[in-house]
C-alpha cells in the first residue's frame, strides 16, 4: 500500500554563504576612538544624568513655588 504523490519534489537552489561571513564588521578608525573616548565615557554619562536630574528638580521646585505664590493671592 504505498502512495504515489502526483507532485514533483522541489529542488532547492544553492544557498549563499551567510552575510556575516561574507561582510565582516568594519573596525572604526583608532584616531576617532581616542578622540571621542573622553566624551563617551561612563563618567560623563553619569555626570550628565546627575545634571539632568538636578535641573529637573530645580524646575519642579520653581514651578511649585510659583504656583503657591499665585494661589495665595
HUJODA-V926085 format. One record per residue. N is the residue number from 1. RES is the residue in one small letter. PSI is psi in whole degrees, 0 to 359 (none if undefined). BURIAL is b if it has 16 or more other C-alpha atoms within 10 Angstrom, else e. D_CENTER is the distance of its C-alpha to the mean C-alpha in Angstrom with 1 decimal. Layout:
n->N res->RES psi->PSI burial->BURIAL d_center->D_CENTER
n->N res->RES psi->PSI burial->BURIAL d_center->D_CENTER
This chain:
n->1 res->x psi->57 burial->e d_center->59.6
n->2 res->x psi->142 burial->e d_center->56.9
n->3 res->x psi->143 burial->e d_center->54.9
n->4 res->x psi->130 burial->e d_center->54.4
n->5 res->x psi->142 burial->e d_center->51.3
n->6 res->x psi->342 burial->e d_center->51.8
n->7 res->x psi->147 burial->e d_center->48.4
n->8 res->x psi->152 burial->e d_center->47.7
n->9 res->x psi->151 burial->e d_center->44.9
n->10 res->x psi->132 burial->e d_center->41.8
n->11 res->x psi->127 burial->e d_center->41.3
n->12 res->x psi->144 burial->e d_center->37.7
n->13 res->x psi->160 burial->e d_center->36.6
n->14 res->x psi->132 burial->e d_center->35.7
n->15 res->x psi->144 burial->e d_center->32.0
n->16 res->x psi->154 burial->e d_center->30.0
n->17 res->x psi->154 burial->e d_center->28.3
n->18 res->x psi->153 burial->e d_center->24.7
n->19 res->x psi->328 burial->e d_center->22.2
n->20 res->x psi->321 burial->e d_center->20.8
n->21 res->x psi->330 burial->e d_center->24.3
n->22 res->x psi->315 burial->e d_center->25.2
n->23 res->x psi->92 burial->e d_center->22.3
n->24 res->x psi->157 burial->e d_center->21.1
n->25 res->x psi->142 burial->e d_center->17.8
n->26 res->x psi->143 burial->e d_center->18.5
n->27 res->x psi->127 burial->e d_center->18.9
n->28 res->x psi->156 burial->e d_center->17.9
n->29 res->x psi->129 burial->e d_center->21.0
n->30 res->x psi->328 burial->e d_center->22.1
n->31 res->x psi->322 burial->e d_center->23.3
n->32 res->x psi->321 burial->e d_center->19.9
n->33 res->x psi->318 burial->e d_center->18.5
n->34 res->x psi->320 burial->e d_center->21.5
n->35 res->x psi->320 burial->e d_center->21.5
n->36 res->x psi->2 burial->e d_center->17.9
n->37 res->x psi->320 burial->e d_center->18.0
n->38 res->x psi->326 burial->e d_center->19.7
n->39 res->x psi->325 burial->e d_center->17.2
n->40 res->x psi->14 burial->e d_center->14.0
n->41 res->x psi->163 burial->e d_center->15.9
n->42 res->x psi->325 burial->e d_center->15.5
n->43 res->x psi->317 burial->e d_center->18.7
n->44 res->x psi->325 burial->e d_center->17.6
n->45 res->x psi->318 burial->e d_center->14.5
n->46 res->x psi->317 burial->e d_center->17.2
n->47 res->x psi->316 burial->e d_center->19.6
n->48 res->x psi->323 burial->e d_center->17.5
n->49 res->x psi->316 burial->e d_center->16.7
n->50 res->x psi->318 burial->e d_center->20.5
n->51 res->x psi->319 burial->e d_center->21.5
n->52 res->x psi->320 burial->e d_center->19.6
n->53 res->x psi->318 burial->e d_center->21.2
n->54 res->x psi->316 burial->e d_center->24.5
n->55 res->x psi->317 burial->e d_center->24.3
n->56 res->x psi->319 burial->e d_center->23.5
n->57 res->x psi->318 burial->e d_center->26.4
n->58 res->x psi->320 burial->e d_center->28.8
n->59 res->x psi->317 burial->e d_center->28.1
n->60 res->x psi->319 burial->e d_center->28.7
n->61 res->x psi->315 burial->e d_center->31.9
n->62 res->x psi->321 burial->e d_center->33.1
n->63 res->x psi->318 burial->e d_center->32.7
n->64 res->x psi->316 burial->e d_center->34.6
n->65 res->x psi->317 burial->e d_center->37.3
n->66 res->x psi->320 burial->e d_center->37.7
n->67 res->x psi->322 burial->e d_center->37.9
n->68 res->x psi->317 burial->e d_center->40.4
n->69 res->x psi->322 burial->e d_center->42.6
n->70 res->x psi->319 burial->e d_center->42.5
n->71 res->x psi->336 burial->e d_center->43.6
n->72 res->x psi->323 burial->e d_center->46.4
n->73 res->x psi->none burial->e d_center->48.2
